[in-house]
Amino acid sequence: MCGRFTQKYTWSEVHTFLNVFGTPLNLRPRYNIALTTTVDVVRLDAQGRRELVSMRWGPRAHVVAESLEERARDLQRQGRRNRHETNVP
């Protein structure tokens, strides 16, 4: 998974399209947003209104740890199969 995307809307476009409240921000086009980059996202606040906030883009740490552990188990299983399949005198 590459996880890259673009962000090309201005504050007025986001405000008009999504009815976002809050202080206007200087949103600039970004064309190569990668994991761990801080980006502006729209979320619901405690009152259910849409707000624009900055968040870090990427998977949560526990998700990464789980997928790394799963990958390690897969590699171990493959290694065991390969050793059994190899006929070395």
C-alpha positions as CSV (number, residue, x, y, z in Angstrom):
1,M,0.0,0.0,0.0
2,C,1.5,3.3,-1.1
3,G,-0.9,5.5,0.9
4,R,-0.2,8.6,-1.2
5,F,-2.8,11.2,-2.2
6,T,-3.3,14.8,-3.3
7,Q,-4.9,17.8,-1.7
8,K,-5.9,20.5,-4.1
9,Y,-8.9,22.5,-2.7
10,T,-8.8,26.0,-1.3
11,W,-10.3,27.1,1.9
12,S,-13.3,28.8,0.2
13,E,-13.9,25.6,-1.9
14,V,-13.8,23.4,1.2
15,H,-16.0,25.9,3.2
16,T,-18.6,26.1,0.4
17,F,-18.7,22.4,-0.5
18,L,-18.6,20.9,3.0
19,N,-20.1,23.8,5.1
20,V,-17.0,23.8,7.4
21,F,-16.8,26.3,10.2
22,G,-13.7,27.8,11.8
23,T,-10.9,30.2,11.1
24,P,-10.0,30.3,7.3
25,L,-6.8,28.5,6.6
26,N,-4.3,29.0,3.8
27,L,-4.7,25.6,2.1
28,R,-2.2,25.1,-0.7
29,P,-2.2,22.4,-3.3
30,R,-0.1,19.4,-2.4
31,Y,0.4,16.6,-4.9
32,N,2.5,14.0,-3.2
33,I,1.3,13.5,0.4
34,A,2.9,10.4,1.9
35,L,2.5,8.5,5.1
36,T,3.5,10.4,8.3
37,T,2.7,13.8,6.7
38,T,0.5,16.2,8.6
39,V,-2.6,17.1,6.5
40,D,-5.8,19.0,6.9
41,V,-8.9,16.8,7.3
42,V,-12.6,17.5,7.9
43,R,-14.1,15.8,11.0
44,L,-17.1,16.2,13.2
45,D,-16.6,18.2,16.4
46,A,-18.4,17.4,19.8
47,Q,-21.5,19.3,18.6
48,G,-21.7,17.4,15.3
49,R,-20.4,20.3,13.2
50,R,-17.7,19.9,10.5
51,E,-14.4,21.3,11.3
52,L,-11.0,21.4,9.5
53,V,-8.1,20.1,11.7
54,S,-4.6,19.0,11.1
55,M,-3.8,15.3,11.6
56,R,-1.0,13.0,10.8
57,W,-1.7,10.7,7.8
58,G,-0.9,7.0,8.2
59,P,-1.8,3.8,10.0
60,R,-1.9,3.6,13.8
61,A,1.1,2.2,15.5
62,H,-0.7,-0.9,16.7
63,V,-1.9,-1.7,13.2
64,V,1.7,-1.5,11.9
65,A,3.0,-3.7,14.7
66,E,0.3,-6.3,14.1
67,S,1.0,-6.4,10.3
68,L,4.8,-6.7,10.9
69,E,4.2,-9.6,13.3
70,E,1.9,-11.3,10.8
71,R,4.5,-10.8,8.1
72,A,7.2,-12.3,10.3
73,R,5.0,-15.4,10.9
74,D,4.3,-15.8,7.2
75,L,8.1,-15.6,6.4
76,Q,8.8,-18.2,9.1
77,R,6.1,-20.6,7.7
78,Q,7.5,-20.1,4.2
79,G,11.0,-20.9,5.4
80,R,9.9,-24.1,7.0
81,R,8.1,-25.2,3.9
82,N,11.2,-24.4,1.7
83,R,13.5,-26.4,4.0
84,H,11.2,-29.4,3.7
85,E,11.0,-29.1,0.0
86,T,14.7,-28.9,-0.6
87,N,16.5,-32.2,-1.1
88,V,20.1,-31.4,-0.3
89,P,22.2,-34.5,0.4
